[in-house]
Amino acid sequence: MLLQIFQEKGELLLPTVPSDSVPLPVSGLPELGEALIVVFILLCLLLLGNFINIVPHLADSILRARGSTALEGSVRVSRDRNLIALVFVIPAIILQYRYCLYYPEYVQSMTPTARLLVTGAVFIGYLLLRFLMYLWLKPRRSDAYMMSNRAGYSFYILLCLVAFLTLGVLLLFKASDLTVKGFLMTEVAVFYFIYFVRRGQILLTNCAPFTTFLYLCALEILPTGLFVASAVVL
C-alpha cells in the first residue's frame, strides 16, 4: 500500500514561477551592454600606458592621506588618473546591471536594454550631483577641498580593480550571482568607508572639525543617501 501511495500522481498546489515581488538577478547582457564592454576593452588597450603610470600612486593614496597630496602634485599623473576614472564608469554601470547592485522595484518590469539605460542614467546622475555639490560649496581656499574630492577618483579606480579581481576568482569557482553580488556590495561599502575617513582627514588639514563634518554631510552623505534611497524606496 505504501508503494502504491508514492507511485500515485499528486497535484502541485504551489506556484511553479517565482513571485514577481522577489527581485532576482538577471543573467546575460543586452546587445548595448556587450557593445559597451567592447568599447571599454578598446579604451583600456589605448590607455594602458596611462594606467601603468598611475598604479603606484593609487596604492600610496589609499595607504596614507599624504599619498593624495603627492598624486595631485603631478599634473600628468593627476590627469591620467582622472581619465582612467572616467573610463571606469562603463564597467561600473555594467556590474550594477549584471549583478543587480542597483535594482529598485520600478526597473524590474523593464526590458533589459531599458533597465541598463536607467541604471546608467541614475549612476551618472549620482556622479553629476556629487560634482554640482562640490562646485556649489567650493570655498575660496580650496586646495584641501579639491584634493579631498579628487581622492575619490583614486579610491573609485581601486574599487573597480578589486571588483574585477573578485569577479574573476568567483567566476572561476562558479559562484552564484547572489554570491557575487554579496561580495561586490561588501567591497563597495568597505572602500566607501575608507574613502569617507580619508576625505575627512584631508579636509581637517585646512578646516575646523565642525566645518569638516558639514562638508562630509553635504558632499557625501546627502548624494549617497539619495542614491541608496532611490534603490530602496522607489
C-alpha positions as CSV (number, residue, x, y, z in Angstrom):
1,M,0.0,0.0,0.0
2,L,2.8,2.4,0.8
3,L,4.4,1.7,-2.5
4,Q,1.1,2.5,-4.2
5,I,0.8,5.8,-2.4
6,F,4.2,7.0,-3.5
7,Q,3.5,6.0,-7.1
8,E,0.3,7.8,-7.4
9,K,0.4,11.2,-9.1
10,G,-0.3,14.2,-6.9
11,E,-1.4,17.7,-7.6
12,L,1.1,20.5,-7.3
13,L,-0.5,23.4,-5.4
14,L,2.5,25.7,-5.1
15,P,3.3,28.1,-8.0
16,T,6.0,27.0,-10.4
17,V,7.0,30.6,-11.2
18,P,8.8,32.8,-8.7
19,S,6.8,35.6,-7.3
20,D,7.2,39.0,-9.1
21,S,7.8,40.7,-5.8
22,V,11.1,38.9,-5.3
23,P,13.9,40.6,-7.3
24,L,16.2,38.1,-8.9
25,P,19.4,38.8,-10.7
26,V,19.1,38.8,-14.5
27,S,21.8,36.8,-16.3
28,G,23.3,38.0,-19.5
29,L,23.6,41.4,-21.1
30,P,21.6,43.1,-23.9
31,E,23.4,44.0,-27.1
32,L,24.0,47.5,-25.8
33,G,25.9,46.1,-22.8
34,E,28.0,43.9,-25.0
35,A,28.9,46.9,-27.1
36,L,29.9,48.9,-24.0
37,I,32.2,46.1,-22.9
38,V,33.9,46.2,-26.3
39,V,34.3,50.0,-26.1
40,F,35.7,49.6,-22.6
41,I,38.3,47.0,-23.7
42,L,39.4,49.2,-26.6
43,L,39.8,52.2,-24.3
44,C,41.8,50.1,-21.8
45,L,44.2,49.0,-24.6
46,L,44.5,52.6,-25.7
47,L,45.2,53.9,-22.2
48,L,47.3,51.1,-20.9
49,G,50.4,53.3,-20.6
50,N,48.4,55.9,-18.6
51,F,47.1,53.2,-16.3
52,I,50.5,51.7,-15.6
53,N,51.7,55.3,-14.8
54,I,49.2,55.8,-12.0
55,V,49.2,52.4,-10.3
56,P,52.0,53.1,-7.7
57,H,50.3,56.5,-6.9
58,L,46.9,54.8,-6.4
59,A,48.3,52.4,-3.9
60,D,50.1,55.2,-2.0
61,S,46.9,57.3,-1.8
62,I,44.9,54.6,-0.1
63,L,47.6,53.8,2.4
64,R,48.1,57.4,3.7
65,A,46.5,60.8,3.4
66,R,49.6,62.4,2.1
67,G,49.6,60.0,-0.8
68,S,46.8,62.0,-2.3
69,T,48.9,65.2,-1.9
70,A,51.8,63.6,-3.8
71,L,49.5,62.4,-6.6
72,E,47.9,65.8,-7.1
73,G,51.4,67.3,-7.2
74,S,52.0,65.7,-10.6
75,V,49.9,67.2,-13.3
76,R,50.4,64.2,-15.6
77,V,49.6,61.6,-13.0
78,S,46.5,63.5,-11.9
79,R,45.3,63.9,-15.5
80,D,45.8,60.2,-16.2
81,R,44.0,59.3,-13.0
82,N,41.0,61.4,-13.9
83,L,40.9,60.0,-17.4
84,I,41.0,56.4,-16.2
85,A,38.3,57.1,-13.6
86,L,36.1,58.4,-16.4
87,V,36.6,55.3,-18.5
88,F,35.8,53.0,-15.5
89,V,32.3,54.4,-15.4
90,I,31.5,51.9,-18.1
91,P,32.3,48.7,-16.1
92,A,30.7,50.2,-13.0
93,I,27.4,50.5,-14.9
94,I,27.7,47.0,-16.4
95,L,28.4,45.4,-13.0
96,Q,25.4,47.3,-11.4
97,Y,23.2,45.9,-14.1
98,R,24.5,42.4,-14.4
99,Y,24.5,41.6,-10.7
100,C,21.6,43.9,-9.7
101,L,23.6,46.1,-7.4
102,Y,21.1,48.8,-8.3
103,Y,17.7,47.0,-8.7
104,P,14.8,49.1,-7.4
105,E,11.3,47.9,-8.0
106,Y,10.5,50.3,-10.7
107,V,13.1,48.8,-13.1
108,Q,12.1,45.2,-12.6
109,S,9.5,45.2,-15.3
110,M,11.6,46.9,-17.9
111,T,13.3,45.3,-20.8
112,P,17.0,44.5,-20.4
113,T,18.1,47.4,-22.6
114,A,15.8,49.9,-20.8
115,R,17.0,48.7,-17.4
116,L,20.6,49.1,-18.5
117,L,19.9,52.7,-19.7
118,V,18.1,53.6,-16.5
119,T,20.9,52.1,-14.4
120,G,23.5,54.1,-16.3
121,A,21.4,57.3,-16.1
122,V,20.9,57.0,-12.4
123,F,24.6,56.3,-11.7
124,I,25.7,59.2,-13.9
125,G,23.1,61.4,-12.3
126,Y,24.6,60.5,-8.9
127,L,28.1,61.4,-10.1
128,L,26.8,64.7,-11.5
129,L,25.0,65.5,-8.2
130,R,28.3,65.0,-6.3
131,F,30.1,67.3,-8.8
132,L,27.5,70.0,-8.6
133,M,27.5,69.9,-4.8
134,Y,31.3,70.2,-5.0
135,L,31.1,73.3,-7.2
136,W,28.4,74.9,-5.1
137,L,30.2,74.6,-1.8
138,K,33.7,75.2,-3.1
139,P,35.5,77.7,-0.8
140,R,38.0,80.4,-1.9
141,R,40.9,78.5,-0.4
142,S,40.2,75.2,-2.0
143,D,43.4,73.1,-2.1
144,A,42.4,70.6,0.6
145,Y,38.8,70.8,-0.6
146,M,39.7,69.9,-4.1
147,M,42.2,67.3,-3.1
148,S,39.6,65.5,-0.9
149,N,37.2,65.4,-3.8
150,R,39.8,64.1,-6.3
151,A,40.9,61.4,-3.9
152,G,37.5,59.8,-4.6
153,Y,38.7,59.1,-8.2
154,S,41.6,57.1,-6.9
155,F,39.5,55.1,-4.5
156,Y,37.0,54.5,-7.3
157,I,39.6,53.1,-9.6
158,L,41.0,50.8,-6.9
159,L,37.5,49.6,-6.1
160,C,36.9,48.7,-9.7
161,L,40.2,46.8,-9.9
162,V,39.4,44.8,-6.7
163,A,35.9,44.1,-8.1
164,F,37.4,42.8,-11.4
165,L,39.7,40.5,-9.4
166,T,37.0,39.3,-7.1
167,L,34.7,38.7,-10.1
168,G,37.3,36.7,-11.9
169,V,38.0,34.5,-8.8
170,L,34.3,33.9,-8.1
171,L,33.5,33.0,-11.7
172,L,36.5,30.6,-11.7
173,F,34.8,28.8,-8.8
174,K,31.4,29.1,-10.4
175,A,29.9,31.2,-7.7
176,S,26.2,32.1,-8.0
177,D,25.1,35.6,-9.0
178,L,23.8,36.3,-5.5
179,T,27.2,35.3,-4.0
180,V,29.0,37.7,-6.5
181,K,26.5,40.4,-5.6
182,G,27.2,40.0,-1.9
183,F,31.0,40.2,-2.3
184,L,30.7,43.3,-4.6
185,M,28.3,45.1,-2.2
186,T,30.7,44.4,0.7
187,E,33.7,45.8,-1.2
188,V,31.7,48.9,-2.2
189,A,30.9,49.5,1.5
190,V,34.4,48.9,2.7
191,F,36.1,51.2,0.1
192,Y,33.5,53.9,0.6
193,F,34.1,53.9,4.3
194,I,37.8,54.1,3.9
195,Y,37.4,57.0,1.4
196,F,35.0,58.7,3.7
197,V,37.5,58.6,6.5
198,R,40.4,59.7,4.2
199,R,38.4,62.6,2.8
200,G,37.7,63.8,6.4
201,Q,41.4,63.6,7.2
202,I,42.3,65.7,4.2
203,L,39.6,68.3,4.9
204,L,40.8,68.5,8.5
205,T,44.2,69.8,7.4
206,N,42.5,73.1,6.4
207,C,39.1,73.0,8.1
208,A,37.7,73.0,11.6
209,P,36.1,69.7,12.7
210,F,32.6,71.1,12.6
211,T,33.1,72.5,9.1
212,T,34.6,69.2,8.0
213,F,31.5,67.4,9.3
214,L,29.2,69.8,7.4
215,Y,31.2,69.3,4.2
216,L,31.0,65.5,4.6
217,C,27.3,65.7,5.1
218,A,26.7,67.8,2.0
219,L,29.3,66.2,-0.3
220,E,29.0,62.5,0.7
221,I,26.1,61.6,2.9
222,L,23.4,63.6,1.0
223,P,24.1,62.4,-2.6
224,T,24.9,58.9,-1.5
225,G,21.8,58.8,0.7
226,L,19.7,59.9,-2.2
227,F,21.2,57.2,-4.4
228,V,20.6,54.5,-1.9
229,A,17.1,55.8,-1.2
230,S,16.3,55.6,-4.9
231,A,17.2,51.9,-4.9
232,V,15.3,51.0,-1.7
233,V,12.3,53.3,-1.6
234,L,11.3,53.6,-5.3
